[in-house]
Structures are given as structure tokens and as C-alpha cells.
């Protein structure tokens, strides 16, 4: 989709009354070294043979683009594929004075041959992207977008995806034969007015299909929300009109009716909301509930129970934009589009309300197939592909390359982290686990104590998969797997780190932190490095609240490691120089062995960008954890040689002592060493000892 400013500008390049020619190319000075940030060699193409163009040729001019910053950011927000590539400007405050002097926030120019491009300049930045003739036979793009996500045009697309999946996708078949959740909502379409009721497992044929609903509860008060409780049980177990349900539930039952399925699982109606015991039992069975659903319906665009599934929309702001472009002159314009339209923009998916809900990760991952009703378009995920209305054959990059797909544990999710493949099935499984953890860390939970519970369905499924690969003895420890200890302890906080007020996990677990995380996957590192594990696990244990469920809430945990301990002194200032890399990252100024022997320090007193032999920093988990003295425990040492130069990268934990010879994790250690003698001085004479972290 192109914004009106981009489309009208491109269609008017031959008509100054439609696209204002603000100046000749040579009147607007270019930076000394033009930033071609997108790697297209566009600067060379734009100036090539420009003097040989006819006097009124578009290549000779800059055209007015967005008049204000606000207008530009509105186009970014609406999803313009071109303006979106400059989204970094959201934090800019100073516009380009040369462009402002022309009366605009941004300007553009074009080149028509040998390849068509639109080239933008604003705020000191510039870059361009290709345009190509539009092929109406291109099955990868759909420009026939209807005015609603609930009409027959959209439904035919949905039905096509479902039929293809059911009939041809071997990976999407399966599920436990005969599994039925404890309770379901039953739809009765036989009367003049559709009705519903809540039924128990014993009332349902074990061969019946059922759907699941994933949705945002919203901020409605407990009294306003329709939910299953001891007081509402009697009425909900009796048939009543579907019109009494919140709109999201009504729409979900309409989808069920269209599919000929009369059962659907809805959390608020199938779990007693006033019973802690029932909630714990049912929440521990999410792997089965979602893993065996025929189809999961996701209310992607609904902010609450009344948000609904179906939305009206401006089709022009959703579909790929095809525009008239006078490549050979003003007389016979041809239909063109941007190549950017071929790369699906996840913005319309990622910015929907449901994607930020923590529980939704397992609700997306565990079902064989998920149908998302967004505010702008409908999306699909299954084990063999991702789809959207605008990209009906594939959403995620690489799906249509024809290359064999790695044996991923779970289906590829729209907007998820790119996953590398491994020939080792166990390493592949853990790589998938880490990518899901990172996605989960970017979500929010209304109840902070749900951190492990909302992930328990995935953990149970992971345990089942590990057992199938011969790893029956691995233990689940507050989000960690014993088989990957101790290296999985060196996760780090990318941004927004904060600790909940109440205990929910030991400090060494990622579940102890809210914030966006980076998980350490040694299988990715081993592709280019030789990795050595520097510490070993003596013991590790957690205490679940419910003893029979190790994947749920826990009330205590500790781990004892055997390794080398260093004491690090950190800035923030040395000799008047600020020793801060990022917000919660501090540079190590002095490193000592536990006995006080100096490892390095004085040679480090130079500018942060100098290429020193030893560079070390601590990324603190939260701002409150920042300290000027910490204890460091190296966990991994990765060695790589490039063009004859060997470099060692050390990662580990940073801790503070909390009494009784116990420690608490406060951050992540990162160290780079470039001389073998320094590696020897740091690790050669170091004495290993035990350390217990809680």
C-alpha cells in the first residue's frame, strides 16, 4: 500500500500541476558522501546520463513530497511501504533546513531507466527503492480487497486456505484422537435464532471437532464481563440466545457455524473464574486444549470482548497499490508497483492489540492452524505456511523459494524471529525454543505472576518433543532446561528490564525479568566459533507451587555452579570520561581475581572506541541493579579466527552477594580478548570455586 502523497507524486511526474517541481537536482546540494543505506546503488543510477535527458524530464527535478513531519509519520503509521522504510525518523527533531526552505518536510526524485526507482530525501537521509511493471497474473499478490473482513469475498479466501490445509498439508494433520476439553461452548443453529450453552466433556461426542478462541479480555470490570462462576454456572449451562454474548464471542460462533462446527472453547466461559483450583487445573492443560483444536480463531484487532472479529476498512489502504507511471513519457503511462509490495509488511499484524498479550504466544504456537481477524486484513498460520489477504501464498520471507524447510518444532509465526536450521534435531528444537522465548518476552501480562503459567503449554509440548528425541531425563527449571545448563543462563536484557514486585522465579531465570530479551543459542555461535564451557553445574532445583506441575508457578529455586569468579569495578567515570555504553550497560574498568590480584585495569583507560586487547562490559538486567562492584562468573568462551586474527568472546553472569554465601544475578558479562597472552593471564592461574545463585 502506498500513501496518497507517494502515489499522486509518482503519477504526476510529467505534470507540474500535480507533482510540484521544487527545484532542479543540482540546486539542492547533496551530502558529501550520499548515504545509500539500502544497498541499491541508487545514487549512481540517478545521476547516470542525467544531462542527456530532455529538458522537462522528471530526472532533472526534485518533487515535493510530505509537507510536514506529522503528515509523513501518519503515512508510516498507516503502512505506506515506501515511507515505512524511513520509520527511524520518528525520533528525529531536526528537519533538513534545505528541504524546509523549499516548503516541504521531504522531497523525492525518480529515475525511469534502466530501472525505475523512487528516491527520497529528508532529514539528512536518502534512499531509493525499485518499481516494476505490475503483472495481474501474479498469484503472490492480491489486490482484490473487499470493504470488510467479514464478507463473502474474504470468506472465500479463508475457505481456500482451510481446504488447502486440510486436504494437502500432511504436517497439519494429527491431534489426539478423542480429546475433548473439560468444558466447551455449544452452538445450536437449528432454531430460528442461534443459541448457546456451556457443556461438560461427558456431554460431547469424543469424535467431535472443536474450535478455540484467542482474544483480549480488555479492561471491563468483573461485574460487566460474561464469565463462568459458581453464581453464573446455572444460567450458562442452559441454552440462551447468542445475541446476549459479547460481540467477539458472537462473531466466533458465526465462524464456527460457517464451518459446520458446533463447539468452541472460550477461556472465560470454560474455566471457573472464581476458583483458583479450577484455574490451575485448566491452565495446566493448555497444551492439550490448543494442541488438539481443529482451528483456533484469533480476535487480532479486538481490544476487548466487544471488539469483534469483523471490521470495515478502506480497501485502498490495505491492498498493494498499482499506479500509472510514465516510464516512456506522459502520453502512455504504464501500470507499475513497488517491489516492496512483494515483501509483506508485518506492521499491520504486529501493531494489533492481541499480539502484545503474553498468553497469546502459546495460543498461536500450539494449534495446527490459526485464523487471525485483524482490523485491516485476515491472516493465517499453519505448519506449512503463513498467509494474508494481500499475500495469499506466503507472508514470511523465504516460503516460496522452493528450498527444503528445516524441521522446525513449531509452525513459523508471522513477525517471529528468523530461525536457523540445524541437522541436529535436538539443537534445532532448542533453537526454536529460544526464538519463541524472545517473542514471548516482548509481550505483556495483566497478572505478572502468570509469567511461567502462560508459557507452560509450550513447555509441556517441548518436554514431549525432547522425550521423543531421547532426552527423557532433562528437567524444566523455571523456564530453563537442565540439558542446556549452564550456557542458557547467559541471556541478556535488550530493553525495558524490570523486576516484578512479588517473587516468581530465581534471579538466574529469564522469567524473573519483564523486558525484551536476547537468548543465548550456542548452536548458532558454534557455526562460526569454537565454544568452550567454562563453568559446570553442581546442582539446580526449583520448587513448584503445584508439586505435580513443574511448568507452572514456582515459589523457590537455586543453582550451584563451579567456575572462576572475578570481581569487576565499573564506572561511571574514569579520569573524567563517561564509561557508559548504553542505558544499563557499564564498562569494566578493573577486573580482579577473588584474592585481589589485578587482572587488567590501567591499560583500559582509553576511549571506548579504541581497539583494545581486552574489552569488557556488564549489561545490567534493570536500572535498579546497576552497581559499581559486581562478581563475575564466565560461562562460555567462543574462539574465532578471521583473516589470521584470533578473537575470544567470553559471556557470563554478573552477581552481587546477598548473604549466607549466596548470590543474586544482576546482569550479563560480555568480554572480548584479542591476545592469547591476555587469555592466559585471565584464565591460566584462576582458581575455580562453587557459587550458589538464588
BELHURA-V735892 format. One record per backbone hydrogen bond with DSSP energy under -1.0 kcal/mol. CO is the residue of the C=O (numbers start at 1). NH is the residue of the N-H. E is the energy in kcal/mol with one decimal. If there is no record, write none. Layout:
CO&NH&E, CO&NH&E
This chain:
1&81&-2.7, 3&7&-2.4, 4&8&-2.9, 5&9&-1.7, 6&10&-2.3, 7&11&-2.4, 12&15&-1.4, 15&18&-2.3, 15&19&-2.1, 20&64&-2.4, 23&62&-2.9, 24&27&-1.6, 25&28&-1.1, 36&39&-1.7, 41&45&-1.6, 42&46&-2.7, 43&47&-1.5, 47&50&-1.3, 49&52&-1.1, 50&53&-1.4, 54&57&-2.3, 57&60&-1.8, 58&61&-2.0, 60&25&-2.5, 62&22&-1.5, 62&23&-1.1, 63&108&-2.3, 66&105&-2.6, 66&106&-1.8, 68&72&-1.8, 69&73&-2.7, 70&74&-1.9, 71&75&-1.6, 72&76&-1.9, 73&77&-2.5, 74&78&-2.0, 75&80&-2.4, 80&84&-2.2, 82&85&-1.5, 83&86&-1.9, 84&87&-1.6, 86&89&-2.1, 87&90&-2.0, 88&91&-1.0, 89&92&-1.5, 96&100&-2.6, 97&101&-2.0, 99&102&-1.3, 99&104&-1.7, 100&103&-1.8, 106&65&-1.9, 107&121&-2.6, 108&63&-3.7, 109&119&-3.0, 111&117&-2.6, 116&131&-2.4, 117&111&-1.9, 118&129&-2.0, 119&109&-2.2, 120&127&-1.7, 121&107&-2.2, 122&125&-3.1, 125&122&-2.6, 127&120&-2.8, 129&118&-2.0, 130&339&-1.9, 132&337&-2.3, 135&138&-1.9, 143&145&-1.5, 147&313&-2.4, 151&155&-2.3, 152&156&-2.1, 153&157&-1.2, 154&158&-2.3, 155&159&-3.0, 156&160&-1.9, 157&161&-2.1, 158&162&-2.5, 159&163&-2.6, 160&164&-2.3, 161&165&-2.3, 162&166&-2.9, 163&167&-2.5, 164&168&-2.3, 165&169&-1.6, 168&170&-1.1, 170&173&-1.2, 176&179&-1.8, 182&201&-2.2, 184&199&-3.1, 185&264&-2.1, 186&197&-1.3, 188&195&-2.1, 194&242&-2.4, 195&188&-2.8, 196&240&-1.9, 197&186&-3.5, 199&184&-2.4, 200&203&-2.2, 201&204&-2.0, 205&208&-2.2, 210&294&-2.5, 211&265&-2.9, 212&297&-3.3, 214&299&-3.0, 221&225&-1.5, 228&273&-3.2, 229&233&-1.4, 232&236&-2.6, 233&237&-1.8, 235&238&-1.3, 236&198&-2.9, 240&196&-2.4, 241&244&-1.6, 242&245&-2.0, 246&250&-2.3, 247&251&-2.9, 248&252&-2.0, 249&253&-2.2, 250&254&-1.8, 251&255&-2.1, 252&256&-2.2, 253&257&-2.4, 254&258&-2.2, 255&259&-1.7, 256&261&-2.6, 262&187&-3.1, 263&211&-2.1, 264&185&-3.0, 265&213&-1.9, 266&269&-1.4, 266&270&-1.5, 267&271&-1.4, 268&228&-3.0, 272&275&-1.1, 275&279&-2.3, 276&280&-2.4, 277&281&-2.1, 278&282&-2.9, 279&283&-2.9, 280&284&-1.2, 282&285&-1.6, 285&289&-2.4, 286&290&-2.6, 287&291&-1.4, 288&292&-1.3, 295&212&-1.5, 296&371&-2.9, 297&214&-3.0, 298&300&-2.0, 298&373&-2.8, 300&354&-1.7, 304&307&-2.0, 305&248&-2.9, 311&149&-2.1, 314&317&-1.9, 315&318&-1.8, 315&319&-2.5, 323&336&-3.0, 325&327&-2.2, 325&334&-2.3, 334&325&-3.1, 335&134&-2.4, 336&323&-2.5, 337&132&-3.0, 338&341&-1.4, 339&342&-1.9, 340&343&-1.1, 346&349&-1.0, 346&350&-3.6, 347&351&-1.9, 349&352&-1.6, 353&356&-1.2, 354&357&-1.7, 356&444&-4.0, 357&360&-1.2, 358&361&-1.3, 359&363&-1.2, 360&364&-1.7, 361&365&-2.3, 362&366&-2.1, 369&296&-2.2, 370&381&-2.1, 371&298&-3.0, 372&379&-2.2, 373&301&-2.0, 377&374&-1.6, 378&389&-1.3, 379&372&-2.6, 380&387&-2.5, 381&370&-2.8, 382&385&-1.4, 385&382&-2.2, 387&380&-2.4, 390&142&-2.0, 391&388&-1.4, 396&399&-1.2, 406&408&-2.2, 413&416&-2.2, 424&428&-2.6, 425&429&-2.0, 426&430&-2.3, 427&431&-2.3, 428&432&-2.1, 429&433&-2.1, 430&434&-2.4, 431&435&-1.7, 432&436&-1.9, 433&437&-2.3, 434&438&-2.2, 435&439&-1.7, 436&440&-2.6, 437&441&-2.2, 440&443&-1.9, 444&358&-3.7, 447&450&-2.3, 448&451&-1.5, 450&454&-3.4, 453&456&-1.3, 455&459&-2.0, 456&460&-2.7, 457&461&-1.9, 458&462&-2.7, 459&463&-2.4, 460&464&-2.1, 461&465&-2.1, 462&466&-2.8, 463&467&-2.3, 464&468&-1.8, 466&471&-2.8, 467&470&-1.7, 475&482&-2.6, 477&480&-1.2, 480&477&-3.3, 481&484&-2.0, 482&485&-1.2, 484&488&-2.0, 486&489&-2.1, 487&490&-1.5, 492&518&-3.0, 495&516&-2.1, 498&514&-3.2, 506&509&-2.0, 509&512&-1.8, 510&513&-1.6, 514&498&-1.9, 516&494&-3.0, 516&495&-1.4, 518&492&-2.4, 521&524&-1.1, 521&525&-1.3, 522&526&-3.0, 525&528&-1.8, 525&529&-1.7, 530&639&-2.9, 532&637&-2.4, 536&562&-2.7, 539&560&-3.0, 541&558&-2.4, 543&555&-3.1, 546&549&-2.5, 549&552&-1.1, 553&545&-2.6, 556&543&-2.9, 558&541&-2.5, 559&693&-3.1, 560&538&-3.0, 560&539&-1.4, 561&691&-2.5, 562&536&-2.0, 563&689&-2.7, 566&632&-3.0, 567&592&-2.9, 568&630&-2.1, 569&589&-2.7, 569&590&-1.5, 572&579&-3.6, 574&577&-1.8, 577&574&-1.7, 579&587&-2.2, 584&620&-2.7, 585&581&-1.3, 586&618&-2.9, 587&571&-1.1, 590&569&-2.8, 591&599&-3.5, 591&600&-1.2, 592&567&-2.8, 593&596&-2.2, 597&593&-2.6, 600&591&-2.3, 601&604&-1.8, 602&605&-1.5, 604&606&-2.7, 607&610&-1.8, 610&612&-1.4, 613&674&-2.0, 615&672&-3.2, 616&588&-2.5, 617&670&-2.5, 618&586&-2.5, 619&668&-2.4, 623&626&-1.1, 628&570&-2.4, 630&568&-3.0, 631&655&-3.1, 632&566&-2.4, 633&653&-2.2, 635&534&-3.2, 636&651&-2.0, 637&532&-2.6, 638&649&-2.8, 639&530&-2.9, 640&647&-2.8, 642&645&-1.8, 645&642&-2.6, 647&640&-2.3, 648&673&-2.7, 649&638&-2.9, 650&671&-2.6, 651&635&-3.0, 651&636&-2.1, 652&669&-2.6, 653&633&-2.8, 654&666&-2.8, 654&667&-1.5, 655&631&-2.9, 656&664&-2.4, 659&662&-1.5, 662&658&-2.7, 663&694&-2.7, 664&656&-1.9, 666&621&-3.0, 667&654&-2.0, 668&619&-2.8, 669&652&-1.6, 670&617&-2.6, 671&650&-3.2, 672&615&-2.7, 673&648&-2.9, 675&679&-1.6, 676&680&-2.1, 677&681&-2.1, 678&682&-2.0, 679&683&-2.7, 680&684&-2.4, 689&563&-2.5, 691&561&-2.7, 692&663&-2.4, 693&559&-2.2
